[in-house]
Amino acid sequence: MTKETIVARLIDQGHIIIKTADSLLNKKDGYAQDIQDLHRDGQISTAESITLLKDADLYIPRDFRQPDIVTLPHISYPYNPGPSGTPPNVYCQTTTLDNIQN
């Protein structure tokens, strides 16, 4: 049972007009009074009243599945050597401000 099906039934049975349907579906001014009047007159049940008053219908598809979580490979620091056990050769060169000015 959704808001849309309740409102469609009320329109089809002639209990409300399109303007009232708009008020109920979009929670415009006076929608709570419209729900109260429909409930009092017996056009909607208590469960339908609550459904119309709720902020949003909860929709969970039948085939809902949790998405796969992708993880990155583990990286350990400091450097973890590869299968050979020896880290690669790394060459660094530093330059100081004194070397640049000369």
C-alpha positions in Angstrom: 0.0 0.0 0.0 1.5 3.3 -1.1 0.3 6.9 -1.1 -0.2 6.7 -4.8 -2.4 3.6 -4.7 -4.5 5.0 -1.9 -5.0 8.3 -3.7 -5.7 6.6 -7.0 -8.5 4.5 -5.3 -10.0 7.6 -3.7 -10.1 9.4 -7.1 -11.5 6.3 -8.9 -14.2 6.0 -6.3 -15.1 9.7 -6.5 -14.1 10.6 -2.9 -11.6 13.2 -3.8 -10.8 15.4 -6.8 -7.4 16.0 -8.4 -6.7 19.2 -6.4 -7.2 17.2 -3.1 -5.0 14.4 -4.6 -2.2 17.0 -5.2 -2.6 18.2 -1.7 -2.3 14.7 -0.2 0.6 13.6 -2.4 2.7 16.8 -2.0 1.7 17.7 1.5 0.3 21.1 0.7 -1.7 23.3 3.0 -4.7 21.5 4.5 -3.6 17.9 3.7 -3.8 16.8 7.3 -7.4 18.1 7.5 -8.2 16.3 4.3 -6.9 13.0 5.7 -8.8 13.6 9.0 -12.0 14.2 7.0 -11.5 11.1 4.9 -10.8 8.9 7.9 -13.7 10.3 9.9 -16.1 9.6 7.0 -14.8 6.1 6.6 -13.2 6.5 3.2 -9.7 5.5 4.4 -8.6 3.2 7.2 -6.2 4.1 10.1 -3.3 2.3 8.3 -4.0 4.3 5.1 -4.2 7.5 7.2 -0.7 6.8 8.6 0.7 6.0 5.2 -0.6 9.3 3.8 0.9 11.2 6.8 4.3 9.6 6.5 7.1 11.6 4.9 8.2 8.9 2.5 7.3 5.4 1.5 10.1 2.9 2.2 10.9 1.1 -1.0 13.4 -1.8 -1.0 13.6 -3.7 -4.3 13.2 -7.5 -4.1 16.6 -8.1 -5.6 18.4 -5.7 -3.3 22.0 -6.8 -2.8 24.8 -5.1 -0.9 27.3 -3.7 -3.4 30.7 -5.4 -3.6 33.3 -3.5 -1.6 36.5 -3.2 -3.5 39.7 -3.0 -1.4 43.1 -1.9 -2.5 46.1 -4.2 -2.0 47.9 -4.0 1.3 50.9 -1.6 1.2 53.3 -1.8 4.1 55.7 0.9 5.2 58.6 1.0 5.4 59.3 -0.6 2.1 58.6 -4.3 2.0 61.1 -6.0 -0.3 59.8 -8.2 -3.1 60.2 -12.0 -3.4 64.0 -11.7 -4.0 64.4 -10.1 -0.6 66.4 -7.1 -1.8 65.0 -3.7 -2.3 65.7 -2.0 -5.6 68.6 0.5 -6.0 67.5 4.0 -5.5 69.8 6.9 -6.4 69.3 10.4 -4.9 71.1 13.6 -5.7 70.8 16.7 -3.6 71.7 20.2 -4.5 72.2 23.0 -2.1 71.7 26.7 -2.7 75.5 27.2 -2.5 76.1 24.8 -5.4 73.6 26.7 -7.6 75.1 30.2 -7.0 78.7 29.1 -7.9 
